[in-house]
Amino acid sequence: MTDLQLSDDFFKDNQSSTDEWPQSEWLQSSQSSQLAPISNAPLSIAQSTLLHPPSDIRAVRENVFLLRQPITWTSLQYKEYWPFMGNLWVHNQTRPRNKNGSQISYYYCRLWKEPQTKSEGQGIRNKKMRIVDPCLMKVKLCKHYANTELVTVVLSLHQDYKNPCLEHNHTAEYLDTIKINSGVKVTAAAEVSKGYAPAVVNQNLQGVKWSANKVALEEAGGIHMNLKGVHNAGAF
């Protein structure tokens, strides 16, 4: 497999990708969630004063990243989990809903790219280029509806016969360094909207005064959130 060169602009642009979960829907589902009762959550996450991901979010993110077997969620689980997956996969296409009430969407790994010849040079405006191998992993997301109501969501590995791929050639943690998932960004945006300075929000997320906040941030895949990320989230 040949190398793929990505400029710093690529990683910056991906911070505002349009495949994220809408802020209003995520906040509403988060407030009404029954998926991860606070009493059943690990103590460190339960004590977070800002971010409240599902208690098993670390394991779920790993399973969705690896896709060793199909994953079935209820509609509530989908609303709870999917905002924390947006930095792992990029939406490619969605097909019209069929007569059976099913609708299929395809997502590609965030590092997906058709194999191509490696470019030389420093890139646009002489900026330093980051070299990464393209990853051809793809996921099929099938939503099942009863009339207009979403009932279940099934995620499975999509085998592309042109470019077959059974596993990523990188870690989920690497993708966390490239892009912050919307589950974390929406939380930061909500705090900024209350009038708190981005620097204060970032300090709180990083657990400067309350260490449980940093544990929750790590569990949710947002350990690489920084001040610039909070500023960007404020405009999210």
N, C-alpha and C positions, 0 to 999 in steps of 0.2 A: 504494500500500500504506500502510495506516495505521500509526501508531506503537504500540509495545507498551511499557508501563511495567512494570519489574521492580524490586521492592524489594531492599534489601541482604540480606534474609532468603532471597530466592530463590537468590542466589549462595552464601550460606553453606550452605544446605541441600544444594545440589548438590555440596558437598565430600564428602558421604557417600552418594552415589547408590548404589542397589542393583544397577546394571547393570555393576559393575566385575568384573574377573576375580578368581576366588578366590585368596587369597594362597598357599595351599599348592600349588595346581596351577602357579601362575606360577613360584614358586621352584623347583619340581621341574623344570619344562621349561627354566628358565634354566640350571640346573646341568648338564643333560644335553644342551644344545643343540649341534647340529652345523651350524646354519644359517650362523653367522658366526664361523668359526674366528678365534682371536685373531691369528694370523699374517697374516690377510688384512684385518684391520680397520685403518682409518686410525690412525697412530701415536698421535695425541692421545687417541682413544677407548680404544685398547688400553692406554694407560698409566693410565687411571682406576683408582683404588683402591676405588671404591664401585659406581658404576653402569656396567653393561655391556650397553647396548642393541645390537641388530644394527647392523653397520657402516653400512648404508644406511637407517637408520631415518628420517632427515630426509626423504629422497626418497619413501620409502614412505608416510609420514604425509601428505605433500603430495598424492600420487596418490590416497590413500583419501579425502582431503578433497575434491578436485576431481572425482573420478570421471568423467574424460573418456572412459574406456573400461572395459569389465569387467576385473576383477582376479581372477586365479586363484592360490590358495595351496595348498600341501600342508598336511596336518594339522600338521606340525612348524612350518611358517611361520606358520600361524594362531596357534599357541601362543606363538610368539616375538613376532609383530607386534601382535596384537589388544590386549594390555594397554596399549599406548601410544596406542590410538585411542579409549579410553573417554570422553575429554572432548570428542570431536568429535561423537559420535552418542549418542542416547538410545534405549534399547529400547522399541519400541511393542507388538509382538505376535510370537508364534511359532506357526506352524501345526503340526499333527501331522505326523509323518513319513509320506510316502506309500508305496505299494507298491514303487516303484522305488528306495527308499532315500534319498530326498531330503527335506530339511526346510527350509522357508523361514521366515526371520525378517525383520521390518521394523524399521528404525531411522530416527529422525527427527533432523534437525539439533538440536543442543542449544538453539538459539534458536527452534525451531519453535513456532508458535502460530497458531491460526486467526485471520485478520484480524478485528479488533474495534475498537470506538470507543475513542479515547484517553481515559484517565481524567485527571482534574485533581486537584490537591492534593498534599500531602506524603506521603501514605500512612500506614501503620500507625505509631502512636506518633510521628507527625510526622517520620519518618525521610526522609532525602533519597531521591528516586526516580531510578533510572537509566533513561534512555530509549534503547531499541534497536528497530530494525525487526525484525519477525518474519521468520524465514527458513524457507522451505517445502521445502527440500531433503530428500530421503528416499533411503535406500539399501536395497536388497534383498540379504540375505545368505543364500545357499543352501548348505547342507551336504550333501555326498554321502557316504553310508555304504555299506560292504560288510559286510553283517550288522550287527554292533554297532560296527565300527571306522570311525572318521572317516577318509575318504580325501582329499577335496579340499573347498575352500571357495571359492565364487565370489561376489564383490561386484559389484553393478551399480547404476546409477542407477534408481530406481523413479519412474516417471512417474505422478503422480496427476492424473487427467483433471479432477478438480474444482478443484485448485489446482496447475496445472503449474508446474514450476520446474526450470531447467536448470543453475543455478549459485547459489552462496552470495552473499549481499549483504554479506559481511564476510570477514575473513581467518581462517585457522587460528590465527594468533598471538593474535587477540582472544579466541578460546575458551580459549587457554592461560592468559589472565589471569583467566578466570572459574573454571576448575576444573583441578586437577592430575591428570594421567592416572595410572592405577593402577600402570603400570610403574615410575614414579618413586616413588609413595607406598609400594609394597611394599618397595622398597629402603630407604627411610627407616625404615619400620616394623621391618625386620629389624635395623637398626642399634640402634634404640631397645630392641628386645627383648634385645639383648646387654648392656644396662645402660648404654649411653652416654647422656649427657644430650642432650635435644633440641637445645640450643644448640650442642653440639659436633658433632652430626650435621649440623645446618644449615651450620655453618662448613665442614665437610668437603665437603658437596655443593657449596657455593659456591666451592670451590677456594681457600680462604684460605691453606692450606699446600701444596696440590697442584693447580696450575692445570688439569691434565687433567680433574679431576673436574667443573669448571665447563663445560668444553667438552662433555663427555658429557651433562651436564644440559641444555645448550642443544640439542644434537642430538636429545635425546629429548623435547623440548617442555616441559621442566620449569623453564625459566629463571625463572619467577615463583614457584617454591617459596620459602617463607620459614619463619621460626621457628614461626609459628602453624600452617602447613601440616605441619611435622614433628610438632608436638604432636598434630594431628589424625590423622596417619598412625600414630602410636604406638598409637592406639585403633582402628585400622583392622582 
